[in-house]
């Protein structure tokens, strides 16, 4: 059993929170559309079923990875986390440079409402269309959350709980916003969040790959700040180059 050092677990909590926040906001948009058009019984039922299944996946896979030698886990998970973070960074850079459009939650909400309105509503029992739509979007976005939580937790002893705390905090925040607003959370600068999450995941991934390869990082965990700054500088440069290229 690992003792959790919450002082050093802060970056893990933050990464888990921000990554989960982005994914849960996207899921919330569709679940809200399902609730508005098809009814809240099916929307909440489908989303709740997906969350339960995701929780089971975390409970089963998380402890299993702790039985694998730590250096192997760090190398493998770090590589995947780095690739995952770079994918987020690439999209965030292209959006920041104006090459691809920003993600529009209001437009997505309107599109889902139009799509769901084409199907006849069930007169009794659960609405299969509502349950299926809410379950699907929650699972699709939630799987990414599960991957990030397990990756952050498996790469270092005792970090699964802090990563899970960050994800749960994000879930509770999004649920609270949904209950209060009853509309898509379009005021949050999503691309900025994705940019930040991409930087965090890339920094963590690079750190764990180095750890798994036997490299002693200067300053230990504090080197994460240096890696974050390095990826930030490279990303901002990439945004400028992309903007110049698109103008030219």
C-alpha positions in Angstrom: 0.0 0.0 0.0 1.5 3.3 -1.0 1.5 6.4 1.2 0.3 9.4 -0.7 2.5 12.5 -0.6 -0.1 15.1 -1.4 2.5 17.8 -1.8 4.0 16.1 -4.8 0.7 14.8 -6.0 -0.6 18.3 -6.8 0.5 18.2 -10.5 -1.2 14.8 -10.9 -4.5 16.1 -9.4 -4.3 19.2 -11.7 -3.7 17.1 -14.8 -6.5 14.7 -13.9 -8.8 17.6 -13.2 -8.2 19.6 -16.4 -8.2 16.7 -18.7 -11.4 15.3 -17.2 -13.0 18.8 -17.3 -12.6 19.1 -21.0 -14.0 15.6 -21.7 -16.9 15.9 -19.3 -17.9 19.3 -20.8 -18.2 17.7 -24.2 -20.2 14.8 -22.8 -22.5 17.3 -20.9 -23.4 19.1 -24.1 -24.8 15.9 -25.6 -26.5 14.7 -22.4 -28.2 18.0 -22.0 -29.5 17.8 -25.6 -30.8 14.3 -24.9 -32.5 15.5 -21.8 -34.1 18.5 -23.4 -35.4 16.6 -26.5 -36.0 13.0 -25.2 -36.5 13.5 -21.4 -34.2 13.4 -18.4 -35.0 9.8 -17.4 -33.2 8.3 -20.4 -30.5 10.9 -20.5 -29.5 10.4 -16.8 -30.0 6.7 -17.0 -27.6 6.3 -20.0 -25.0 8.6 -18.6 -25.2 7.0 -15.1 -24.8 3.5 -16.6 -21.7 4.6 -18.5 -20.1 6.2 -15.5 -20.7 3.0 -13.5 -19.0 1.0 -16.2 -16.1 3.4 -16.3 -15.6 3.2 -12.6 -15.4 -0.6 -12.8 -12.7 -0.3 -15.5 -10.6 2.0 -13.2 -11.0 -0.2 -10.2 -10.0 -3.3 -12.2 -7.2 -2.0 -14.4 -5.6 0.5 -11.9 -4.4 -2.1 -9.3 -3.5 -4.6 -12.0 -0.9 -2.2 -13.5 0.8 -1.9 -10.0 1.8 -5.6 -10.3 4.0 -4.8 -13.4 7.6 -3.6 -12.7 7.5 0.1 -12.3 10.1 0.9 -14.9 8.2 -1.1 -17.5 5.0 0.7 -16.6 6.6 4.1 -16.7 8.2 3.5 -20.1 5.0 2.1 -21.7 2.5 4.4 -20.1 4.8 7.4 -20.5 5.1 6.8 -24.2 1.3 6.6 -24.6 0.7 9.6 -22.4 3.2 11.6 -24.5 1.5 10.6 -27.7 -1.8 11.4 -26.2 -0.6 14.9 -25.1 1.0 15.7 -28.4 -2.3 14.9 -30.2 -4.1 17.3 -28.0 -1.4 19.9 -28.5 -1.5 19.6 -32.2 -5.2 20.3 -32.4 -4.9 23.1 -29.9 -2.1 24.7 -31.8 -4.0 24.5 -35.1 -7.1 26.0 -33.5 -5.1 28.8 -31.9 -3.5 29.6 -35.2 -6.9 29.7 -36.9 -6.2 26.8 -39.3 -9.1 24.7 -37.9 -12.2 26.2 -36.3 -12.7 26.3 -32.5 -14.9 23.8 -30.9 -18.4 25.3 -30.6 -20.5 23.7 -27.8 -23.6 25.7 -28.7 -23.4 24.5 -32.3 -22.9 20.9 -31.2 -25.9 21.3 -28.8 -28.1 22.5 -31.7 -26.9 19.7 -34.0 -27.7 17.0 -31.4 -31.1 18.5 -30.7 -31.9 18.5 -34.4 -30.7 14.9 -34.8 -32.6 13.6 -31.7 -35.8 15.3 -32.7 -36.1 13.1 -35.8 -36.8 10.0 -33.7 -40.2 9.3 -32.2 -40.3 9.4 -28.4 -41.1 6.2 -26.4 -44.5 6.4 -24.7 -43.6 4.2 -21.7 -40.5 2.8 -20.1 -37.0 3.9 -21.0 -36.4 5.7 -24.2 -33.8 3.6 -26.0 -32.6 6.4 -28.2 -32.1 8.7 -25.2 -30.3 6.0 -23.2 -28.1 4.9 -26.1 -27.1 8.5 -27.0 -26.3 9.5 -23.4 -24.4 6.2 -22.8 -22.4 6.4 -26.0 -21.1 10.0 -25.5 -20.4 9.4 -21.8 -18.4 6.3 -22.7 -16.5 7.9 -25.6 -15.4 10.9 -23.6 -15.1 8.9 -20.4 -12.7 6.3 -21.9 -10.2 9.1 -22.5 -10.6 10.2 -18.8 -10.1 6.6 -17.7 -6.9 6.3 -19.8 -5.5 9.5 -18.4 -6.3 8.7 -14.8 -4.9 5.2 -15.0 -1.8 6.5 -16.9 -1.1 9.2 -14.3 -1.7 6.8 -11.5 0.2 3.8 -12.8 3.4 5.7 -13.6 4.2 6.5 -10.0 3.5 4.8 -6.7 0.3 5.9 -5.0 -0.8 8.4 -7.6 -3.9 6.6 -8.8 -5.9 8.2 -5.9 -4.8 11.8 -6.6 -5.5 11.4 -10.4 -8.9 10.0 -9.5 -9.6 12.9 -7.1 -8.9 15.3 -9.9 -11.2 13.5 -12.3 -14.0 13.2 -9.7 -13.7 16.9 -8.9 -14.1 17.7 -12.6 -17.1 15.5 -12.9 -18.8 17.1 -9.9 -18.1 20.6 -11.2 -19.5 19.7 -14.6 -22.6 18.1 -13.1 -23.1 21.2 -10.9 -22.8 23.5 -13.9 -25.3 21.4 -15.8 -27.8 21.5 -13.0 -27.5 25.3 -12.6 -27.2 26.4 -16.2 -29.3 23.7 -18.1 -27.3 24.7 -21.2 -23.9 24.0 -22.8 -20.9 25.4 -21.0 -19.7 27.5 -23.9 -18.2 30.3 -21.8 -15.2 28.2 -20.7 -12.2 28.7 -23.1 -12.1 25.1 -24.1 -9.1 25.4 -26.5 -7.1 27.0 -23.7 -7.9 24.1 -21.5 -7.0 21.6 -24.2 -3.7 23.5 -24.8 -2.9 23.3 -21.1 -3.9 19.7 -20.8 -1.8 18.8 -23.8 1.2 20.5 -22.2 0.7 18.7 -18.9 0.3 15.3 -20.5 3.3 15.8 -22.8 5.4 16.9 -19.8 4.3 13.9 -17.7 4.8 11.5 -20.6 8.3 12.7 -21.2 9.1 12.6 -17.5 7.9 9.0 -17.2 9.7 7.8 -20.3 12.9 9.2 -18.8 12.2 7.6 -15.5 11.4 4.2 -17.1 14.6 4.5 -19.2 16.7 5.0 -16.0 17.3 8.7 -16.5 17.7 10.8 -13.3 15.9 14.1 -13.9 17.6 17.1 -12.3 15.5 18.3 -9.4 13.4 15.1 -9.5 9.6 16.0 -9.7 10.5 19.7 -10.1 11.8 19.0 -13.6 8.1 18.6 -14.6 8.0 22.5 -14.5 11.0 22.7 -16.9 9.4 20.2 -19.3 6.1 22.1 -19.2 7.9 25.3 -20.0 9.8 23.7 -22.8 6.7 22.3 -24.4 4.9 25.7 -23.9 7.7 27.6 -25.6 7.8 25.1 -28.5 4.0 25.2 -28.9 3.8 29.0 -28.9 6.5 29.1 -31.5 4.5 26.5 -33.5 1.3 28.7 -33.3 3.3 31.7 -34.7 4.8 29.7 -37.5 1.4 28.2 -38.4 -0.2 31.7 -38.5 2.6 33.0 -40.7 2.1 30.0 -43.0 -1.6 30.4 -43.2 -1.3 34.2 -44.0 1.4 33.5 -46.7 
